[in-house]
Amino acid sequence: MEENKFLGTEAVGKLMRNYSIPCIISLLVGALYNIVDQIFIANASYLGSYGNAANTVVFPLTVIALAIAVMVGDGACAFISISLGKNEKTVAKKAVGNAVISVLIASLILTALYLIFRSQIVTMFGGRVNSETYTYSMEYFFYITLGIPFYMFGQAMNPIIRADGNPKFAMISTLAGAFVNIILDPIFIFLFKWGMMGAAVATVAGQFLTSILAIWYLLNMKLVKPERSDFNMNKGLLSRILQLGLTSFLSQISLVAAMAAINNMIRKYGALDSVFGQEQYAQIPMAVVGIVMKFFQIVISIVVGMSAGCIPIVGFNIGAGLKHRVKELFTKLLVYEGLTGFIGFLIVEFMPRQLIAIFGAANESAYYTDFAIKAFRIYLCMIVFACINKACFIFLQAMGKALESTLLSMVREIVFGVGFALLLPVFFGLDGVLYSMPVSDILTFMITSFLIYRTYKELSGKKAEKKFSEKSKSVNYSW
């Protein structure tokens, strides 16, 4: 506990900056992998909106890999932080070993499934909107799949590196991979004319570098360097890690379910539209919604990075019974998350034309731009609530409240997110897809408000201090 006791004594605001900023940068850079691909694809005249739509089809399939990786990584991060707060370093080291082995096994299984069922999976996520989109989707998906093991390992190790007290290295390893991707994308797409394959290969090259750096750090960890025996799988330990990481998994995997529903509703109701029912314009709604989601991903990366960066701080102080510091951190987090959402709101409402111009609007028809402006303004009009909701999910997870966090995430993403994506188009057609997001965020915020109130109440007073202290003593982490 000596090495990281500063988590219980350093000013909360300073800790938040030191841990959250590198995490935000790491997640933003991670998000840029797919976004950079889409920008270059959209501005390549021989790919255009067909390639853009293909990118949208494949994107949720990479999120499945991310969901599994962050479940292991974030769960291990929370577990390690709580263990260190209780001065149980031996258990923390075992958590690292189990996390590494489990994510490697999961990545190989997922890669095999993707390669075996490639055509069926692409079709399931709306890839057959027209023949050109399907061809590009299959090509992009194949090469992206080859990089899944590197991607998952790097993403899982990132929060573990933060838990080891080195958020800057976590940021640097992700930045290095993104830099490689940004350099190679224009070379492969514009110079070599490799098309979708080029975009995918550039991405995989960056992911490979990040994973190599993660391996190096694993061999040189400071606080919780695992020994050979720590890599022996322990069901009880792994179960606790996965419980703590379940919210991260559901927040990502439910996005996949929502995107699958949205893509298929776009395909179904776009075909009934007077404009987008025409073969040459059929891919536009899917391409546009994918772009809107990419902007949302940028904003939510800031939100998640801010919250996830606080996991080691929250976990340590919960483990140490310092509830007043947890309450202070929660207040600061909610304020900053709300402000982030408000800035995002101003951008989507007043600058949608500038946003869509980045994604090759000059090469497309007026229908492309018009639908994009409408999509930005409707789909993300409640982005402030979305940011606060997400912050609450992760903070509850960091406090060890896996059940509350998981249930809230499931309600938002599965019940509301998928439910309204399927229901509203029945009444509003293609526009119903756009309405599904703000309606889901408003209803979720009503529940989140109650949980925020209850969390503040729990963190207040001497009884809360005693409760946390007794709780940390009652949990047995001996494996």
ZANUKOL-647718 format. One record per residue (C-alpha): x, y, z; residue number from 1; residue in three letters. Coordinates in Angstrom, 2 decimals, m for minus. Layout:
N
    east   north      up num residuo
       X       Y       Z NUM     ALA
...
//
This chain:
479
    east   north      up num residuo
    0.00    0.00    0.00   1     MET
    2.96    2.31    0.56   2     GLU
    3.68    2.68   m3.15   3     GLU
    0.26    4.11   m3.97   4     ASN
   m0.98    5.54   m0.66   5     LYS
   m1.03    8.94   m2.38   6     PHE
   m4.39    7.84   m3.85   7     LEU
   m5.81    8.34   m0.38   8     GLY
   m3.99   11.58    0.46   9     THR
   m3.37   13.58   m2.73  10     GLU
   m5.89   16.28   m3.68  11     ALA
   m8.83   14.69   m5.49  12     VAL
   m8.80   17.20   m8.34  13     GLY
   m5.11   16.61   m9.01  14     LYS
   m5.55   12.84   m8.96  15     LEU
   m8.47   13.14  m11.36  16     MET
   m6.37   15.15  m13.81  17     ARG
   m3.38   12.83  m13.54  18     ASN
   m5.40    9.68  m14.11  19     TYR
   m8.29   10.81  m16.31  20     SER
   m6.44   12.88  m18.90  21     ILE
   m4.16   10.02  m20.03  22     PRO
   m7.18    7.70  m20.04  23     CYS
   m9.22   10.17  m22.13  24     ILE
   m6.38   10.49  m24.61  25     ILE
   m6.00    6.71  m24.77  26     SER
   m9.69    6.18  m25.49  27     LEU
   m9.87    9.05  m27.96  28     LEU
   m6.92    7.64  m29.83  29     VAL
   m8.53    4.20  m29.73  30     GLY
  m11.72    5.68  m31.17  31     ALA
   m9.71    7.42  m33.86  32     LEU
   m8.61    4.06  m35.29  33     TYR
  m12.02    3.49  m36.84  34     ASN
  m12.80    7.17  m37.36  35     ILE
   m9.56    7.86  m39.23  36     VAL
  m10.28    4.85  m41.45  37     ASP
  m13.73    6.25  m42.20  38     GLN
  m12.43    9.74  m42.98  39     ILE
   m9.85    8.45  m45.47  40     PHE
  m12.32    5.97  m46.95  41     ILE
  m14.97    8.67  m47.36  42     ALA
  m12.54   10.98  m49.16  43     ASN
  m11.30    8.28  m51.55  44     ALA
  m13.43    8.80  m54.65  45     SER
  m13.24    5.11  m55.61  46     TYR
  m14.74    4.08  m52.23  47     LEU
  m17.00    6.96  m51.14  48     GLY
  m20.26    6.29  m49.30  49     SER
  m20.13    2.59  m50.21  50     TYR
  m16.90    2.21  m48.27  51     GLY
  m18.33    4.43  m45.55  52     ASN
  m21.36    2.18  m45.22  53     ALA
  m19.08   m0.88  m45.11  54     ALA
  m17.15    0.72  m42.27  55     ASN
  m20.43    1.24  m40.41  56     THR
  m21.33   m2.42  m40.91  57     VAL
  m18.00   m3.69  m39.53  58     VAL
  m17.66   m1.20  m36.68  59     PHE
  m20.00   m2.97  m34.21  60     PRO
  m18.10   m6.21  m34.82  61     LEU
  m14.91   m4.58  m33.54  62     THR
  m16.93   m3.34  m30.56  63     VAL
  m17.72   m6.95  m29.64  64     ILE
  m13.98   m7.58  m29.33  65     ALA
  m13.61   m4.35  m27.33  66     LEU
  m16.48   m5.35  m25.02  67     ALA
  m14.77   m8.58  m24.02  68     ILE
  m11.40   m6.85  m23.62  69     ALA
  m12.71   m4.04  m21.40  70     VAL
  m14.72   m6.47  m19.30  71     MET
  m11.49   m8.23  m18.41  72     VAL
   m9.35   m5.07  m18.28  73     GLY
  m11.71   m2.76  m16.38  74     ASP
  m12.76   m5.55  m14.03  75     GLY
   m9.14   m6.34  m13.26  76     ALA
   m8.39   m2.63  m12.84  77     CYS
  m11.17   m2.19  m10.25  78     ALA
  m10.21   m5.42   m8.45  79     PHE
   m6.50   m4.57   m8.37  80     ILE
   m7.21   m1.06   m7.08  81     SER
   m9.47   m2.29   m4.27  82     ILE
   m6.92   m4.98   m3.37  83     SER
   m4.09   m2.46   m3.21  84     LEU
   m6.24   m0.20   m1.06  85     GLY
   m6.50   m3.12    1.38  86     LYS
   m2.76   m3.83    1.08  87     ASN
   m3.35   m7.21   m0.61  88     GLU
   m0.70   m7.11   m3.33  89     LYS
   m0.46  m10.89   m3.70  90     THR
   m4.10  m11.12   m4.76  91     VAL
   m3.65   m8.16   m7.13  92     ALA
   m0.78   m9.95   m8.90  93     LYS
   m2.93  m13.04   m9.42  94     LYS
   m5.61  m10.82  m10.95  95     ALA
   m3.13   m9.58  m13.57  96     VAL
   m2.12  m13.12  m14.52  97     GLY
   m5.69  m14.35  m14.80  98     ASN
   m6.72  m11.31  m16.85  99     ALA
   m3.89  m11.85  m19.36 100     VAL
   m4.63  m15.54  m19.92 101     ILE
   m8.40  m15.08  m20.17 102     SER
   m8.23  m12.28  m22.75 103     VAL
   m5.78  m14.24  m24.91 104     LEU
   m8.06  m17.28  m24.95 105     ILE
  m11.15  m15.15  m25.66 106     ALA
   m9.44  m13.31  m28.53 107     SER
   m8.46  m16.53  m30.31 108     LEU
  m11.97  m17.96  m29.99 109     ILE
  m13.57  m14.76  m31.31 110     LEU
  m11.14  m14.59  m34.26 111     THR
  m11.98  m18.16  m35.24 112     ALA
  m15.74  m17.50  m35.05 113     LEU
  m15.44  m14.35  m37.15 114     TYR
  m13.47  m16.12  m39.87 115     LEU
  m15.83  m19.11  m39.98 116     ILE
  m19.09  m17.14  m40.04 117     PHE
  m17.90  m14.02  m41.86 118     ARG
  m20.65  m13.84  m44.49 119     SER
  m23.48  m14.53  m42.04 120     GLN
  m22.18  m11.95  m39.58 121     ILE
  m21.81   m9.20  m42.18 122     VAL
  m25.33   m9.91  m43.41 123     THR
  m26.69   m9.80  m39.84 124     MET
  m25.32   m6.26  m39.41 125     PHE
  m26.92   m4.88  m42.56 126     GLY
  m24.10   m5.47  m45.04 127     GLY
  m26.43   m6.48  m47.88 128     ARG
  m27.98   m3.04  m48.30 129     VAL
  m26.54   m3.25  m51.83 130     ASN
  m23.89   m5.35  m53.61 131     SER
  m21.07   m2.77  m53.42 132     GLU
  m21.48   m2.31  m49.67 133     THR
  m21.47   m6.08  m49.13 134     TYR
  m18.26   m6.56  m51.14 135     THR
  m16.43   m3.81  m49.27 136     TYR
  m17.75   m5.04  m45.91 137     SER
  m16.48   m8.58  m46.49 138     MET
  m13.02   m7.32  m47.50 139     GLU
  m12.67   m4.91  m44.60 140     TYR
  m13.99   m7.40  m42.05 141     PHE
  m11.56  m10.16  m43.08 142     PHE
   m8.42   m8.11  m42.51 143     TYR
   m9.73   m6.43  m39.37 144     ILE
  m10.45   m9.87  m37.93 145     THR
   m6.80  m10.90  m38.33 146     LEU
   m5.86   m8.17  m35.87 147     GLY
   m8.44   m9.09  m33.20 148     ILE
   m5.93  m10.81  m30.82 149     PRO
   m3.60   m7.78  m30.88 150     PHE
   m6.49   m5.36  m30.45 151     TYR
   m8.05   m7.20  m27.52 152     MET
   m4.79   m7.72  m25.67 153     PHE
   m3.80   m4.05  m25.97 154     GLY
   m7.24   m2.83  m24.86 155     GLN
   m7.38   m5.21  m21.87 156     ALA
   m3.88   m4.28  m20.68 157     MET
   m4.55   m0.54  m20.88 158     ASN
   m6.66   m0.26  m17.67 159     PRO
   m4.40   m2.77  m15.92 160     ILE
   m1.42   m0.53  m16.66 161     ILE
   m3.36    2.38  m15.15 162     ARG
   m4.08    0.32  m12.05 163     ALA
   m0.33   m0.31  m11.77 164     ASP
    0.09    3.45  m11.37 165     GLY
    1.25    4.32  m14.88 166     ASN
   m1.57    6.01  m16.83 167     PRO
    1.00    7.85  m18.98 168     LYS
    2.44    4.65  m20.41 169     PHE
   m1.09    3.41  m21.13 170     ALA
   m1.64    6.60  m23.10 171     MET
    1.70    6.42  m24.92 172     ILE
    1.19    2.83  m26.06 173     SER
   m2.19    3.70  m27.57 174     THR
   m0.85    6.91  m29.14 175     LEU
    1.99    5.00  m30.79 176     ALA
   m0.42    2.57  m32.43 177     GLY
   m2.73    5.34  m33.62 178     ALA
    0.21    7.25  m35.07 179     PHE
    1.14    4.23  m37.16 180     VAL
   m2.46    3.91  m38.37 181     ASN
   m2.69    7.59  m39.34 182     ILE
    0.59    7.42  m41.26 183     ILE
   m0.24    4.20  m43.12 184     LEU
   m3.90    4.93  m43.97 185     ASP
   m3.27    7.54  m46.70 186     PRO
   m0.32    5.54  m48.05 187     ILE
   m2.32    2.33  m48.43 188     PHE
   m5.61    3.96  m49.55 189     ILE
   m4.44    6.77  m51.86 190     PHE
   m0.94    5.76  m52.95 191     LEU
   m1.18    1.95  m53.16 192     PHE
   m4.93    1.99  m53.95 193     LYS
   m5.50   m0.97  m51.61 194     TRP
   m9.00    0.25  m50.74 195     GLY
  m10.72   m1.36  m47.76 196     MET
   m7.87   m3.82  m47.33 197     MET
   m5.44   m0.91  m46.98 198     GLY
   m7.54    0.77  m44.30 199     ALA
   m7.78   m2.48  m42.35 200     ALA
   m4.08   m3.36  m42.63 201     VAL
   m3.11    0.11  m41.39 202     ALA
   m5.37   m0.37  m38.38 203     THR
   m3.99   m3.82  m37.57 204     VAL
   m0.41   m2.54  m37.82 205     ALA
   m1.15    0.08  m35.17 206     GLY
   m2.88   m2.45  m32.93 207     GLN
    0.12   m4.76  m33.23 208     PHE
    2.48   m2.04  m31.99 209     LEU
    0.23   m1.24  m29.02 210     THR
    0.13   m4.91  m28.03 211     SER
    3.93   m5.20  m28.23 212     ILE
    4.31   m2.21  m25.91 213     LEU
    1.75   m3.76  m23.53 214     ALA
    3.76   m6.98  m23.42 215     ILE
    6.90   m5.02  m22.59 216     TRP
    5.11   m3.28  m19.73 217     TYR
    3.70   m6.56  m18.45 218     LEU
    7.27   m7.79  m18.03 219     LEU
    8.27   m4.60  m16.21 220     ASN
    5.30   m3.75  m13.95 221     MET
    5.94   m1.66  m10.82 222     LYS
    3.35   m2.50   m8.19 223     LEU
    1.81   m5.79   m9.29 224     VAL
    4.36   m7.57  m11.47 225     LYS
    2.99  m11.12  m11.78 226     PRO
    5.09  m14.23  m11.28 227     GLU
    4.72  m17.46  m13.24 228     ARG
    2.37  m18.99  m10.66 229     SER
    0.04  m15.98  m10.94 230     ASP
   m0.93  m17.07  m14.46 231     PHE
   m2.64  m20.20  m13.14 232     ASN
   m6.35  m19.74  m13.73 233     MET
   m8.51  m19.35  m10.63 234     ASN
  m12.27  m19.57  m11.18 235     LYS
  m13.22  m17.63   m8.09 236     GLY
  m10.83  m14.80   m8.80 237     LEU
  m11.74  m14.63  m12.48 238     LEU
  m15.43  m14.62  m11.58 239     SER
  m14.96  m11.56   m9.35 240     ARG
  m12.97   m9.76  m12.06 241     ILE
  m15.68  m10.43  m14.64 242     LEU
  m18.40   m9.27  m12.24 243     GLN
  m16.63   m5.96  m11.74 244     LEU
  m16.11   m5.62  m15.49 245     GLY
  m19.60   m6.67  m16.50 246     LEU
  m20.87   m3.11  m16.77 247     THR
  m18.08   m2.21  m19.18 248     SER
  m18.95   m5.30  m21.22 249     PHE
  m22.66   m4.55  m21.31 250     LEU
  m22.15   m0.89  m22.16 251     SER
  m20.18   m1.98  m25.22 252     GLN
  m22.05   m5.15  m26.23 253     ILE
  m25.40   m3.44  m25.89 254     SER
  m24.12   m0.83  m28.31 255     LEU
  m23.61   m3.72  m30.73 256     VAL
  m27.18   m4.90  m30.22 257     ALA
  m28.47   m1.36  m30.74 258     ALA
  m26.37   m0.88  m33.88 259     MET
  m27.53   m4.22  m35.29 260     ALA
  m31.13   m3.15  m34.71 261     ALA
  m30.48    0.33  m36.13 262     ILE
  m28.65   m0.96  m39.22 263     ASN
  m31.44   m3.38  m40.02 264     ASN
  m34.16   m0.79  m39.44 265     MET
  m32.26    1.59  m41.71 266     ILE
  m32.11   m1.09  m44.37 267     ARG
  m35.82   m1.94  m43.98 268     LYS
  m37.31    1.55  m43.77 269     TYR
  m34.74    3.15  m46.03 270     GLY
  m36.01    0.85  m48.79 271     ALA
  m39.50    2.37  m48.28 272     LEU
  m38.23    5.95  m48.56 273     ASP
  m38.86    7.76  m51.84 274     SER
  m35.19    8.80  m52.13 275     VAL
  m33.21    6.16  m50.27 276     PHE
  m35.30    3.39  m51.77 277     GLY
  m33.35    3.99  m54.99 278     GLN
  m30.35    1.67  m55.51 279     GLU
  m27.79    4.46  m55.97 280     GLN
  m28.77    6.15  m52.69 281     TYR
  m29.57    3.07  m50.56 282     ALA
  m26.27    3.16  m48.65 283     GLN
  m26.54    6.83  m47.58 284     ILE
  m28.62    6.46  m44.37 285     PRO
  m26.34    3.69  m43.09 286     MET
  m23.20    5.66  m43.93 287     ALA
  m24.58    8.82  m42.30 288     VAL
  m25.77    7.18  m39.09 289     VAL
  m22.35    5.54  m38.84 290     GLY
  m20.72    8.97  m39.05 291     ILE
  m23.04   10.42  m36.40 292     VAL
  m22.17    7.51  m34.13 293     MET
  m18.47    8.16  m34.72 294     LYS
  m18.84   11.72  m33.45 295     PHE
  m20.79   10.42  m30.48 296     PHE
  m17.97    7.95  m29.92 297     GLN
  m15.52   10.84  m29.68 298     ILE
  m17.63   12.57  m27.03 299     VAL
  m18.32    9.36  m25.13 300     ILE
  m14.60    8.49  m25.20 301     SER
  m13.98   11.68  m23.23 302     ILE
  m16.80   10.79  m20.84 303     VAL
  m15.72    7.18  m20.35 304     VAL
  m12.06    8.17  m20.13 305     GLY
  m12.84   10.69  m17.41 306     MET
  m14.83    8.09  m15.46 307     SER
  m12.61    5.06  m16.10 308     ALA
   m9.53    7.08  m15.20 309     GLY
  m11.07    7.51  m11.76 310     CYS
  m11.55    3.76  m11.19 311     ILE
   m8.19    3.24   m9.42 312     PRO
   m8.82    6.33   m7.24 313     ILE
  m12.36    5.29   m6.32 314     VAL
  m11.37    1.67   m5.76 315     GLY
   m8.47    2.57   m3.47 316     PHE
  m10.50    5.00   m1.37 317     ASN
  m13.43    2.59   m1.13 318     ILE
  m11.02   m0.12    0.01 319     GLY
   m9.52    2.29    2.55 320     ALA
  m12.95    3.50    3.76 321     GLY
  m12.36    7.16    2.76 322     LEU
  m15.94    7.92    1.70 323     LYS
  m15.61   11.74    1.85 324     HIS
  m12.99   11.61   m0.93 325     ARG
  m15.23    9.38   m3.03 326     VAL
  m18.09   11.85   m2.64 327     LYS
  m15.90   14.78   m3.67 328     GLU
  m14.71   12.90   m6.72 329     LEU
  m18.28   11.97   m7.70 330     PHE
  m19.34   15.62   m7.59 331     THR
  m16.45   16.79   m9.76 332     LYS
  m17.03   13.98  m12.21 333     LEU
  m20.73   14.76  m12.71 334     LEU
  m19.99   18.46  m13.31 335     VAL
  m17.26   17.77  m15.87 336     TYR
  m19.30   15.08  m17.65 337     GLU
  m22.28   17.40  m17.95 338     GLY
  m20.08   20.16  m19.33 339     LEU
  m18.60   17.77  m21.90 340     THR
  m22.08   16.81  m23.03 341     GLY
  m23.13   20.47  m23.34 342     PHE
  m20.16   21.28  m25.57 343     ILE
  m21.02   18.26  m27.72 344     GLY
  m24.63   19.48  m27.92 345     PHE
  m23.56   22.91  m29.18 346     LEU
  m21.39   21.32  m31.88 347     ILE
  m24.06   18.95  m33.26 348     VAL
  m26.80   21.57  m33.23 349     GLU
  m24.84   24.45  m34.74 350     PHE
  m22.06   22.81  m36.78 351     MET
  m23.50   19.66  m38.41 352     PRO
  m22.60   20.81  m41.94 353     ARG
  m18.96   21.28  m40.97 354     GLN
  m18.89   17.85  m39.34 355     LEU
  m20.27   16.02  m42.34 356     ILE
  m17.85   17.86  m44.64 357     ALA
  m14.98   16.01  m42.93 358     ILE
  m16.49   12.73  m44.13 359     PHE
  m16.46   13.36  m47.87 360     GLY
  m19.73   15.26  m48.31 361     ALA
  m18.22   17.15  m51.27 362     ALA
  m18.14   13.89  m53.24 363     ASN
  m21.76   12.98  m52.49 364     GLU
  m25.27   14.08  m53.45 365     SER
  m27.26   16.76  m51.64 366     ALA
  m29.34   13.96  m50.08 367     TYR
  m26.25   12.85  m48.18 368     TYR
  m25.68   16.24  m46.58 369     THR
  m29.34   16.96  m45.86 370     ASP
  m29.91   13.64  m44.11 371     PHE
  m26.66   14.01  m42.16 372     ALA
  m27.65   17.44  m40.80 373     ILE
  m30.99   16.10  m39.65 374     LYS
  m29.37   12.99  m38.15 375     ALA
  m26.85   14.98  m36.10 376     PHE
  m29.48   17.34  m34.72 377     ARG
  m32.05   14.70  m33.77 378     ILE
  m29.97   11.68  m32.81 379     TYR
  m27.67   13.57  m30.42 380     LEU
  m30.01   16.26  m29.07 381     CYS
  m29.95   14.67  m25.58 382     MET
  m26.21   14.07  m25.49 383     ILE
  m25.90   15.86  m22.11 384     VAL
  m28.08   13.20  m20.47 385     PHE
  m26.16   10.47  m22.29 386     ALA
  m22.89   11.70  m20.80 387     CYS
  m24.20   11.86  m17.23 388     ILE
  m25.79    8.42  m17.57 389     ASN
  m22.53    6.87  m18.73 390     LYS
  m20.57    8.53  m15.92 391     ALA
  m22.96    7.07  m13.35 392     CYS
  m22.66    3.55  m14.83 393     PHE
  m18.87    3.55  m14.49 394     ILE
  m18.70    5.25  m11.10 395     PHE
  m21.02    2.67   m9.56 396     LEU
  m18.84   m0.03  m11.10 397     GLN
  m15.73    1.54   m9.55 398     ALA
  m17.45    1.55   m6.15 399     MET
  m17.90   m2.21   m6.46 400     GLY
  m21.66   m1.89   m7.09 401     LYS
  m21.63   m4.32   m9.99 402     ALA
  m25.35   m5.18   m9.79 403     LEU
  m26.70   m1.61   m9.83 404     GLU
  m24.28   m0.60  m12.55 405     SER
  m25.09   m3.63  m14.67 406     THR
  m28.86   m3.26  m14.35 407     LEU
  m28.76    0.44  m15.23 408     LEU
  m26.58   m0.25  m18.25 409     SER
  m28.87   m3.05  m19.43 410     MET
  m31.98   m0.90  m19.10 411     VAL
  m30.38    1.91  m21.14 412     ARG
  m28.78   m0.10  m23.88 413     GLU
  m30.95   m3.20  m24.26 414     ILE
  m34.45   m2.31  m23.04 415     VAL
  m34.50    1.30  m24.26 416     PHE
  m31.74    1.35  m26.90 417     GLY
  m32.77   m1.75  m28.82 418     VAL
  m36.46   m1.51  m27.93 419     GLY
  m37.01    2.00  m29.27 420     PHE
  m34.79    1.38  m32.29 421     ALA
  m37.20   m1.40  m33.26 422     LEU
  m40.43    0.30  m32.16 423     LEU
  m40.23    3.95  m33.25 424     LEU
  m39.54    3.30  m36.97 425     PRO
  m42.90    1.50  m37.11 426     VAL
  m44.59    4.85  m36.44 427     PHE
  m42.07    7.38  m37.81 428     PHE
  m40.29    5.46  m40.56 429     GLY
  m36.62    6.24  m41.09 430     LEU
  m36.83    9.22  m38.70 431     ASP
  m37.86    6.81  m35.94 432     GLY
  m34.33    5.42  m35.94 433     VAL
  m33.04    8.90  m35.12 434     LEU
  m35.60    9.47  m32.35 435     TYR
  m34.62    6.25  m30.56 436     SER
  m31.43    7.73  m29.08 437     MET
  m32.82   10.87  m27.33 438     PRO
  m35.90    9.03  m26.04 439     VAL
  m33.68    6.33  m24.50 440     SER
  m31.40    8.91  m22.86 441     ASP
  m34.26   10.90  m21.33 442     ILE
  m35.86    7.84  m19.75 443     LEU
  m32.52    6.52  m18.50 444     THR
  m31.70    9.88  m16.91 445     PHE
  m34.83    9.64  m14.79 446     MET
  m33.47    6.42  m13.26 447     ILE
  m29.92    7.78  m13.06 448     THR
  m31.10   10.81  m11.07 449     SER
  m32.47    8.53   m8.37 450     PHE
  m29.22    6.52   m8.23 451     LEU
  m27.16    9.72   m8.00 452     ILE
  m29.29   10.86   m5.04 453     TYR
  m28.95    7.48   m3.33 454     ARG
  m25.18    7.40   m3.90 455     THR
  m24.76   10.84   m2.31 456     TYR
  m26.83    9.74    0.64 457     LYS
  m24.70    6.62    1.07 458     GLU
  m21.49    8.64    0.89 459     LEU
  m22.63   11.13    3.54 460     SER
  m22.17   10.97    7.29 461     GLY
  m20.29    8.80    9.74 462     LYS
  m22.52    5.80    9.12 463     LYS
  m21.32    5.70    5.52 464     ALA
  m17.69    5.76    6.68 465     GLU
  m18.33    2.82    8.98 466     LYS
  m20.30    0.99    6.31 467     LYS
  m17.50    1.19    3.79 468     PHE
  m14.96    0.12    6.36 469     SER
  m17.00   m2.92    7.39 470     GLU
  m17.75   m3.79    3.78 471     LYS
  m14.08   m3.80    2.80 472     SER
  m13.29   m6.08    5.76 473     LYS
  m16.12   m8.47    5.02 474     SER
  m15.14   m9.21    1.42 475     VAL
  m12.75  m12.15    1.24 476     ASN
  m10.25  m11.86   m1.59 477     TYR
   m8.09  m14.83   m0.53 478     SER
   m7.87  m17.32   m3.33 479     TRP
//
